[in-house]
Amino acid sequence: MAKSRQQYVCSDCGAVSPKWSGQCAECQAWNTLVESVVAPSPKGARAGFAGAASDSRVEVLSEVQAERQHRAPTGNVEFDRVLGGGLVPGSVILIGGDPGIGKSTLLLQVTAAVAEGLPALYVSGEESLQQIAMRGQRLGLELDAIRCLAETSVEKILSVAEQEKPALMIIDSIQTMYTDTLQSAPGSVAQVRETAAALVRYAKQRHTGVLLVGHVTKEGGIAGPRVLEHMVDAVLYFEGDGSSRHRVIRSLKNRFGAANELGVFAMTETGLKAISNPSALFLSGHNRDTPGSTVTVAWEGTRPLLIELQALVAESNLGNPRRLAVGVDQQRLVMQLAVLQRQGGLSTYDQDVFVNAVGGIRIGETAADLPLLLAVRSSFTDRALPSDLVAFGEVGLAGEIRPVPYGEERLKEAAKHGFRRAIVPRRNRPKSGSGSKIDIEVVAVERLDQALEAV
C-alpha cells in the first residue's frame, strides 16, 4: 500500500511545498502554507463524479449554438437580482458570510421555493435532518417537496444525486465535505479544492445548479484555497452586522450577471424577506437639518441607491488625530481630507474625523468623494446642509470634480425620492436634448471650491 506523505499547500495560490516556510515561494504571501496529508491515489482514479466520457474536439466558435439559458426563479426577488435574474442551470455559486447571519435560512427558503416546480436536494454536513425540519417549521415553509440528505462524503452525495437528478443542489457547507481519495481532514486546503472540483464537474455535466456555503475566516475571506473562488461561477457575500435585522448580499463575481450587484433583505420570524425600496433603508429619516449629514446616490450593480453619509469632526487631544471610516475606504478618506485642506482651505490636521455610511452599507465607488467632503465641512462649521440636497462626484487631487457613470439615472432616483437640488460634476449635467425631463435643480461644478460655495 502506498505510504502517506505530508506537504504544505498555500491557501492563496494553491502552490505545493515539501516543507513549511513563512512565505510562499510562488505568490510571496506570508503565513499561508497549511499542512496537508496526502495519500497517492490509484492510477486513473479521480475524485468526484466520473460520468460518461465525452469526445473532445475543437470547434469553430461561430458554429457553436449560443442558446439563451433559461433562469429558474428562486422565490426571492432580491436574491434573483444578485444572481443576475435567477439561477442558471449548471452554474456553481459560492455564498459566504459570518456565522448566524442567515446563509442556511436563505438557502432553505430557496430550496422550498424551487422544489414547488423543480426537483431540489438540500445536503447538510453540519446539521441533522431534525434540526433542518425544525427550522423549516419555524419559517412556515412547505416541507413536503424538500428532499434532504445529511452526508459529508462527496462520493455518496454524487451517488444519491445521480438517483434524485435534482435541478438544484445545496451544499452546506463545502468545508465539511471530504473525498475518500485524500486522507487529510475535512476543511483542509486539499479537501476543499478536490470536493469543490468534483461538485463543479457534476454541475456542468448534469446541468444542475449548485449552491455552496463557505465558511469565512476572521479576516472576512472565505476559508480554504483562493482557487475555490476561481472555480465557481459566482461568489456572493453577506454584508452587515449580524445583530441587525437587515442583511445585504453582494456579488463579487458573477459570470451570468452584473458583478457588485446588491440585494437587501430583512430578517423576520418567517425568514429573509426582500426589501423592495432599499433606498429608504439607508436614509435616516430625521425631519430637521443636521450638521455633518449629506445624501449621495451610489450605483450598486444595475441600480442606484440613496445612501446617507454622516461625518463628525471634533477637536483632537492627541498628537496624531484619528481618522475612522465605516462603510467608506479609510485610506481614501485621508487622501480627500488632504485635498480639502489644499484646495478647499479647510484644515483638519488637529481634528478627529469620523465618517459613517448609514445602514451598514459599504460604498466602494469614487462617487462618494464630493458628498463626503461636504459632510466633513458641514460638521466642521456646524452648519447643516439642506435636507433636500443630494450630491455625487469624484474629487481629484488637483481639486477637480470628475464625472461618474450613470449620472442621469442617479438624478432620476433622487428626484423620485423627493430631492429637489443636486450638486453634480459638470459633465454629468443632463443634456438638453435627452428627451426626459428631471424634476430637480442641478448645480454643475468643475472644482471643489465651486461645490463648497454652492452650499
N, C-alpha and C positions, 0 to 999 in steps of 0.2 A: 504494500500500500504506500502511496506517495506520502512523503513527510510534509507536515505543515511548516510554513515559514512566516517570519514576521517582516513587515515592510511598513514604510511610513508614507502616507498619501497627503498631499496638500489639499486642504479643504477649499481653496480658492480656484486653483487651476487644474487640480487632479493629477499633478506630477507625482511620480513614484520615486522614493529614495530608499536605499537599503539600510540607512541609519538615520537617526534623528539629528537635526540641526536647528538652530534658532531661526534661520532664514531659508526660504525656498529658493533653490538654485535656478528655477525656471522663471517665476513671476516676481521674485525678490520680496515677497510678502513675509512679514515676521510672525512667528509663533502660529503657523498654520499647518504644520506637519502633525498628523494624527496617526497613532499606531493602529495597524490593521493586521489581522491574522488571516493568511490566505492558504488554502489547500488547492493544489493543482487539480483541475477537473479532467475527466477522461477526454480522449481525443474526440472532437466533433460535438462535445456537449456544449450546450449554451443555455444560460439562464432564461427562464420565461417560456412564453408560448412559441412553439416551433412553427406550427401552421404549415400549410401547403406551400411548397417552394414554387415561386413564380418565375417565369422565364424573364431574364434580364436582357433588355435590348435597348439600343439607342433609338430615339425618335426625334423627329423634327418638331420643334416647339409649336410651329404654326399649325401642325396637323393634330395636335392634342386638343381634345374636346374640353374646353374650359367651361363646364356647366356651372351655373349658379347654384350654390349649396342652399338647401332648404334648412332654415334655422328653426329649432324647436323651442318654443317659449318655455320659460322656467316658472311661470306663475308670479313673478315679481318684476314689475316694470323697471325699477331702478337697477336690479341685477341684470336684466336683459340689456339695458343701456350700457352697462360696464362691459358686457361681453361683446357688444357691437350689434345687438339686435336679437340675440338668442343663442342657443347652443348649437354649434356646427357639428354634424356627425363626424366622428374620427378625431376630434380635437381633444387635446390634453391640457387641462387648466390647473395651475397650482395656486392655492389660496393659503396665505399666511396671515398671522395675527397673534396678538398676545393671548395668553390663556384666559378663558372666560369671557372673551369679547363677543362671541356669538357665532363662531365658524360652524360648529356642529348643528346649532339651532337652524341656521340659514340653510344648510345643505339638507337637513331632514325635511324642511319645508319644500325645498326644490324637488326632492325625491317624491314627496307626496303629490305635488302638482304635476310632475311629468308622468308619474305612474297612472294617472287618470286616463291617459291616451296612449302611452308607450311603456314597454317593459323597463323597469328600473331595478337596480340592485345596490343596496347600501351595505358596504363592507366596513366593519368596525374592528380595529385592532386594539382599542383602548377601553371600550365599554362592553358590557354584556348585553344580550338581547333584551333582558328585563329592564335595564336602565334606558335603553333606546325606546322601549314601549312606554315607559313611564313618562319620558319627555314628550313623546307623541301625543299621549293622552292629555298632558298638561297644556300642550299647544292647541288642542282641539282638532287634530288632523284626522283625516280618514285613513285608518291603518290597514284596511282590507287589501289594498293593492300594493302595499310596500313590502318588498322582498328584502330580508336582512340576512347577513352572514357574519358571524363572529369568527374571524380567522386571520392569521398573520403570515402564513406560508403563501408566497405568491404563486407557487405551482398549484396548490389546492384551489386558490382563488380563481385562477385562469381555467382550471378544470371545471369548476362549478359554472363559470361564465360561459363556457362552451355549451353547457346544457341549458342554461337560462336564456342565453342570447339577449342580453339587455341592450337597450338603446342608450342608457345612461348608467354609469357605474361610479359610485362614490367610494373613495379610499380614505379612511380616517384612522390613522394618518400614515404617511409614507415612511416616517421614522420608526414605526413599529413593525414594518414588513421585513421579511427576510427571504432569501433563496437558499435552497439546500446545496447549491454548488459552492457556497462560501461558508467557512467556519467562523467568520467574525460575527460579533454580536449585532443584533438589530440596532439600527441607528448609526452604525459606523459609516465612514465615507464609502467604503466598497459596497456595503449592503444597500445603501440608499441609491447609489448610482446604478447598480445592477437591477434592483427591483423596479426602479423607475423606467429603465430601458426596456424591461420585459413588458411593463404595462403600456408603454408608448407603442411598442411593436404590435401588441394586441389591438390597441385602439385604431391604428392605421390599417391593419389587415381586416378587421371586422367592422370598421366604420362605427365604432362605439364611442360616445362621448365619455371622457373620464375626468372626474374632478378629484384632485389630490389635495389633502390637507397637509400643510407643512408646519412643523414647529419653528419657533423663532428663537434666536439667541438673545442674550442680554443687550447686545448692540442693536437689535431690531431686525437683523437679517434672517433669512430662512436657514435653519440648521442643515448641515450636510455640505456636499461639494457644490462649488459655484456652478459646475457644469449642469446641475439639476435645472437651473433656471433657463439654460440654453436649450435643453432637450424638449421642454414643454412649449405649447403654442401660446399660452397666455399666463401671466403672473399677476395675481391680484393681492392687494394688501389691505387689511383692516387698519384704519387710522382712527385716532381719537382716544379719549380716556375711557377705559372700561367701566369706571364708576358712573359715567354719564349715560343717559338713556338714548343718546344719539350715537349712531355708528356711521362711518364713512368708509367706503370701499373704493380704492383707486387702482386702475390698471396700469402697471408699469411697463408691460409688454403685451402686445396683442397682435397676432398675425392675421386675425379676421376682423379687426375693428380698429378704432382710434386708440392710440396709446394715451395715457394720462387722463382717461375718462374717469368721471367721478359719479358715484352713486351714494345717495344719502338715505339713511334708514332711521327708524325709531324702534327701540326695543320695548315691546309691550308684553302683556301677560300671555298673548297668543303668538308671540314670536316677533320677528323683524318685519316691520311694515314700511313700505316705500313712502317717502315724503314727496308729494307732488310739486311743492313750491319750496325748494331748498333755500332760495334767496332770503325768504322771510326768517329762516332759522338763524342765519348769520348776521342779522341786524338786531341791535339791542332793543329797539322799540321804545327808547325813552322819549318823552314828549318835549323836553326842553333842550336847548342847545347846551352842549357840554364841551369845555375846552379839552383839546387833545384827542378829539374823535373826528374821523372822516370816513367816508364810504368810497370804495373803489369797485370796479367791475372787472373781475378776474375771468379769464377764459379757461375753462376746465374741460378738456376733451372736445366735445362738439357743442357746448352750450355756455352762455355767460352766467356768472353767479355774482350777486351783490354781496360784498363782504365788508364788514366794518373793521377798520383799523384803529386801535387806541394807542396813544403814546403818553407817557408820564415822564416829565423832565423835572428833576429835583436837585437842589444843591447837594454836592457830594462833600463828605467829610474825609474822604480817603485821598491818598496821593494819586491813586490810579482809579479814576471814576469807572463805574460799572456800565457795561453795555449788555443788556439782556433782551433777547428776541424770542418770542414764542409764536410759531407759525410763519416766521419770516427768516430768511437767511441772515444769521448774525454777522457774518463777515461782510455781507453787502450793506448791512446797517451801518457798520463802522465806516465803510467807504463813503456812503451817502452823507453821513454826518460831516465828513471832511469836505465834501462838495458844498454842503450847506454853509460851512464856515467860510470857504474861499469865494464862492460865487453868490451866496445869499447874505453874507455879512452877519451871520448868526453863529456865535461861538459857543460850543458846549463842552469845552475842554475841562471845565470844573463842575460839570453837571452829570448826575446819573441819568441814563436814558433807558427806559423800559418800553418795549413795544409788544403788542399782543394782537393777534387776529381772532376776533370773537367767534365762538362756536367750535373751537378746536380744529379749524381747518388749517391746512398748510398751503401757503402760496409760493409757488416755485418760479413764477414768471416775473419779468422786469417791469411789467405794467404797474406794479405797486410802488415803484420808486417815488413818483410825484405825490400821491396821497400820503405816503409815509412821511415825507418831509413837511407836508402841510400840517399833518397831525403833530409832529415834533414842534414846529413853530407855534402852533396853536396852544400847546401845553406850556411852552416856554414863556410866551407872552400873556398866558391866562386869558386869551380871547377866543371865544368859541366860533367855530365855523358854522355857516347856515345849515340847518338840518336837511334842506332840500338840495344840497350841493353834492355832486359826485365828481371824482377826478380819476384819471389814469394816464400813464405815460412813463416812458423810460427816461431817466436822467443820466446824461453822460458826465464824464469827469470834467469837461470844459463848461458844464452848466447848460448844455443844450438839451432840449426836450425832444426825444426821438419818438417816432410813431411806433405803434404796436399793431398786431394783426386784428382784424375783425372790429374796426373802430365803429362802424355804423351799427353793427349788431349789438355792441355794448351799449351804445346810446339808446337804442330801442328798448333794451331791457331796463335801463334806468328810468326812461320815461314811463314805461309800463307800471313801475312801482311808485310813481308819484314824484320823482325828482324833476326839478324844473330848471336846474342850472348845472352845467358841466364844464370843467376845465380839462382840455384835451390838447395833444400835440397838433400843430397847425396842419400837418399832413393827414391827420385823422378827421379833419373837419368834413362834414357831409358835403358832397358835391351838389351843386345847384341843379344839375340835370339828372340826378339819380332817380327821380320819379316818386320817391317815397318821402313824405314829409314827416319829420321827427318833432314832436311837440316838446322841445326842450331848448333852452337858450345855451348855445355853445360858445364858449370863450376859448379861442385857439391861441396858443402861446408857442413861442420858439425857444425861450430861455427861462431859466429858473427864476430870475428876478422878475420877469413879467408875470409868472404864475403867483409869486408872493404878493405882488402889487394887486393882482386881480381879486384877492381875498381880503 
